[in-house]
Amino acid sequence: DELIANHGLDINNLYVIGFSLGAHAAANAGKHHGGRINTIIALDPAGPLFSAGQSDAVAPTDGLYVETIMTNAGLLGINVPLGQANFYANGGRTQPGCGIDISGNCAHSRAP
């Protein structure tokens, strides 16, 4: 609000990118501004403690354009489409070069 009110930030030109919990934070910034932020890109939005439709989770109405890129859907990332466009890198669950990734941390960290 400070940047908009005092420094002339035009949210129609604003792109917000967030990874994991930051993806939901980016979405909440969009919610706060009535879905008027130009673009929100959610990189493997955090799955633990979040679900689709939850008031503080990424939703397609959070910005004029909301895109998700999933790299560890179903473990550390949410396993359902949350944006207007949803991309599942290499199927969205495991990532090349991660080997045995029991915790999912390697695949999740490939998003940014």
PEHU-V908305 format. One record per helix or strand of 3 or more residues. SS is the DSSP state (h for helix, s for strand). FROM is the first residue (numbers start at 0). TO is the last residue. If there is no record, write none. Layout:
BEGIN
ss:SS from:FROM to:TO
ss:SS from:FROM to:TO
END
This chain:
BEGIN
ss:h from:1 to:6
ss:h from:10 to:12
ss:s from:14 to:18
ss:h from:20 to:31
ss:s from:38 to:42
ss:s from:64 to:69
ss:s from:84 to:87
ss:h from:88 to:90
ss:h from:104 to:107
END
